[in-house]
Amino acid sequence: MSWRKKSSKIEERPSLLVPNQDGTTLIDFPIPVVDSMRRLIARVGREGLFPERLALVSSLRQEGTTYLSRALAATLAHDLGVTVCAVELNWWWPSSWGSSISDEQNLEALLTGRSSLDEAIFRTGWPNLAILPAGNIPPARRSMLAHSSILREVLSELNDRFDHLILDIPAILATNDAMPLASLASASCLVVHQGVTSIEDAKSTLDDIGHLPVLGVVMNQVSLATPKNLLKLIPQN
């Protein structure tokens, strides 16, 4: 009977809560998600320094790349105390931040001249974590901006301000413009939704980003690991 009494006193670990500057909640991440990000950070640390620009990529839509990009940026800033900016480059299927972020605080406003870089960056309640949302870019302009020198210049300036950039990339197999966007990073991680992403799709994506160091596979909604049947597809140093 004693073990039951003890178990009733165990408290659930809190989530990782990212505040707005006014103290209200911007977003919170369940601890299992945060633990997955911590394992990724530890794994990358064993391979060397955490890259200045890390792209999270997926084969298909709705595999959780945007959410995990946000979670990784928050965990990195919280645990290591480094300065981080989550840069969302998915203009094709952007995810909303709700009312916390204004229409002028996004990459679209910056690239079209409606906002300066300082105005476009959203500062969270943590001084070392910022967000640059994708915004809503018209379809006719997306490909041009994905290949543009101005986008490269923006990322270069962000690198001068932050220790690390986490890039949210649209699904590799869903748009041809995902490849040049992924190429803006210095390394990548592949997001895989277990039971949804096929080995064939994952292999095709890894082939497409073969010019980038692939630091691991994020198994969304399960755990972070590199499955054996995917590990052999990733080039090893």
matplotlib code that plots the C-alpha trace (Angstrom):
import matplotlib.pyplot as plt

x = [0.0, 2.9, 4.0, 0.5, 0.7, 4.1, 3.0, 0.1, 2.6, 4.6, 4.0, 4.0, 6.9, 5.8, 6.0, 8.5, 6.6, 7.8, 6.3, 5.5, 7.2, 4.1, 4.3, 1.4, 2.0, 3.2, 3.6, 4.4, 5.9, 5.2, 8.2, 8.4, 8.9, 11.5, 13.3, 13.5, 15.0, 17.5, 18.6, 19.0, 21.1, 23.2, 23.7, 24.8, 27.1, 28.9, 29.5, 31.0, 29.7, 26.0, 25.6, 25.0, 22.1, 20.2, 17.4, 14.5, 13.2, 10.5, 9.5, 5.7, 3.4, 2.1, 4.9, 5.4, 8.5, 7.3, 6.3, 9.5, 11.6, 9.9, 10.5, 14.1, 14.8, 13.1, 15.0, 18.3, 17.8, 16.4, 19.0, 22.2, 21.6, 22.6, 20.8, 18.5, 16.1, 13.5, 13.3, 10.2, 10.7, 7.5, 5.5, 3.5, 1.8, 2.7, 1.5, -0.2, 1.2, -2.2, -2.7, 0.7, 2.5, 1.4, 1.1, 4.3, 6.4, 7.3, 9.7, 7.2, 7.0, 10.8, 11.4, 8.8, 10.1, 7.2, 9.3, 12.9, 14.7, 14.3, 10.6, 10.1, 11.7, 9.4, 11.1, 9.8, 9.8, 13.2, 15.9, 17.8, 14.9, 13.4, 11.1, 10.9, 7.5, 7.1, 4.2, 2.0, 3.8, 1.8, 2.4, 3.8, 6.7, 7.6, 10.1, 11.8, 12.3, 13.5, 16.3, 16.9, 20.1, 18.1, 17.0, 20.6, 21.5, 18.8, 20.1, 23.6, 22.5, 20.6, 23.8, 25.5, 22.8, 22.2, 24.4, 22.0, 19.3, 16.7, 15.2, 11.7, 11.7, 8.7, 8.3, 11.0, 8.7, 5.9, 7.6, 10.7, 11.6, 12.3, 15.7, 17.2, 15.7, 17.3, 20.6, 20.7, 21.5, 24.9, 23.3, 19.9, 17.7, 15.0, 11.6, 9.7, 6.1, 6.1, 3.5, 3.1, 6.5, 7.6, 11.2, 11.0, 10.0, 12.6, 15.3, 14.3, 14.4, 17.9, 19.1, 17.8, 19.6, 22.7, 24.9, 24.0, 25.4, 22.4, 22.7, 19.8, 16.2, 13.5, 10.7, 7.8, 5.1, 7.2, 10.8, 14.0, 16.2, 17.8, 16.1, 18.5, 16.8, 17.2, 20.6, 22.2, 20.8, 22.6, 26.2, 28.6, 31.7]
y = [0.0, 2.4, 2.6, 3.9, 6.6, 7.7, 7.7, 10.0, 12.6, 12.7, 15.9, 16.2, 18.2, 21.6, 22.5, 24.8, 28.1, 30.9, 34.3, 37.4, 40.6, 41.4, 38.0, 36.3, 33.0, 33.0, 29.3, 26.3, 23.0, 19.7, 18.2, 15.1, 17.5, 19.5, 16.3, 15.3, 18.7, 18.2, 14.9, 16.5, 19.3, 16.8, 14.7, 17.6, 18.7, 15.4, 16.0, 19.4, 23.0, 23.6, 25.1, 28.8, 27.9, 24.7, 23.8, 21.5, 19.8, 17.3, 15.2, 16.0, 18.6, 18.5, 16.5, 19.1, 21.0, 24.4, 23.3, 21.5, 24.4, 26.6, 24.0, 23.6, 27.4, 27.7, 24.8, 26.0, 29.5, 28.2, 25.5, 27.0, 30.7, 31.5, 34.0, 32.3, 33.4, 31.1, 32.0, 30.7, 30.4, 28.4, 31.0, 28.2, 26.9, 29.4, 28.7, 31.5, 32.9, 34.4, 37.9, 38.2, 39.1, 42.0, 41.9, 44.0, 41.5, 39.0, 38.2, 39.3, 42.8, 42.9, 41.7, 44.0, 47.0, 47.6, 46.9, 47.3, 44.3, 45.6, 46.1, 42.7, 40.7, 39.7, 39.7, 37.2, 37.7, 36.0, 38.5, 35.8, 34.3, 36.1, 35.0, 36.1, 34.7, 33.9, 36.2, 36.0, 36.3, 36.1, 32.8, 34.7, 36.2, 33.2, 31.5, 34.8, 35.6, 32.1, 32.6, 36.2, 37.9, 40.0, 36.9, 35.8, 39.3, 39.2, 35.9, 37.2, 40.2, 37.9, 35.8, 39.0, 39.5, 35.9, 32.9, 30.5, 30.6, 27.8, 27.7, 26.3, 25.0, 24.0, 20.3, 19.3, 17.1, 19.7, 22.7, 23.1, 26.2, 24.2, 23.1, 26.6, 27.6, 24.5, 25.4, 28.6, 26.5, 25.1, 21.8, 20.1, 17.7, 15.6, 15.6, 12.3, 11.7, 8.0, 6.1, 8.8, 9.3, 6.4, 5.3, 6.1, 9.7, 10.1, 8.7, 11.0, 14.0, 13.0, 12.7, 16.2, 17.7, 15.6, 18.6, 19.6, 17.8, 15.8, 15.8, 13.4, 12.4, 13.8, 11.3, 13.6, 12.5, 9.6, 10.4, 11.7, 9.0, 8.0, 4.7, 2.1, 2.0, 5.7, 5.9, 4.0, 6.6, 9.5, 10.2, 9.6, 11.7]
z = [0.0, 0.7, -3.0, -3.9, -1.3, -2.6, -6.2, -5.4, -4.2, -7.4, -9.3, -13.0, -14.4, -15.7, -19.3, -20.8, -20.9, -23.2, -22.0, -23.9, -22.6, -20.5, -18.7, -20.5, -22.1, -25.7, -26.1, -23.9, -24.8, -23.0, -21.2, -23.5, -26.4, -24.5, -23.5, -27.2, -28.1, -25.2, -26.6, -30.0, -28.5, -26.6, -29.7, -31.8, -29.0, -29.2, -32.9, -32.4, -32.0, -32.5, -36.0, -36.4, -38.8, -38.3, -40.7, -39.7, -42.8, -43.6, -46.6, -46.4, -45.0, -41.5, -40.0, -37.2, -38.5, -37.5, -34.0, -33.4, -34.8, -32.2, -29.4, -30.4, -30.4, -26.9, -25.4, -26.8, -25.4, -22.0, -21.3, -22.8, -22.3, -25.9, -28.1, -30.6, -33.3, -34.8, -38.5, -40.2, -43.9, -44.7, -46.6, -48.3, -45.1, -42.3, -38.7, -36.8, -33.6, -32.6, -31.5, -29.7, -32.9, -35.1, -38.9, -39.2, -37.3, -39.9, -42.7, -45.4, -43.9, -43.8, -47.3, -48.8, -47.0, -44.6, -41.6, -40.6, -39.2, -35.6, -36.3, -37.9, -35.1, -32.3, -28.9, -26.4, -22.6, -22.6, -23.7, -25.6, -27.6, -30.6, -33.5, -37.1, -38.4, -42.1, -42.8, -45.9, -49.2, -52.4, -54.4, -57.4, -55.2, -53.1, -55.5, -56.3, -52.6, -51.8, -54.3, -53.5, -52.3, -49.9, -47.9, -47.6, -46.4, -43.8, -42.4, -42.4, -40.4, -38.0, -37.5, -36.4, -33.7, -32.6, -31.7, -33.5, -36.1, -36.3, -39.8, -40.4, -43.9, -46.0, -46.9, -49.3, -51.5, -51.5, -53.2, -55.4, -53.4, -50.2, -51.5, -51.9, -48.5, -46.8, -48.5, -46.5, -43.4, -42.4, -41.2, -41.0, -39.1, -40.7, -39.1, -39.5, -38.4, -37.4, -39.3, -41.9, -43.5, -45.7, -45.9, -49.6, -48.9, -46.2, -48.6, -51.3, -49.0, -47.6, -51.2, -52.0, -49.0, -49.4, -49.7, -46.1, -43.0, -41.5, -37.8, -37.0, -37.4, -35.1, -34.7, -34.1, -31.6, -30.4, -29.4, -30.9, -32.3, -35.5, -36.5, -37.9, -41.3, -41.6, -40.0, -42.9, -45.3, -43.5, -44.6, -41.7, -41.2]

ax = plt.figure().add_subplot(projection="3d")
ax.plot(x, y, z, "-o")
ax.set_aspect("equal")
plt.show()
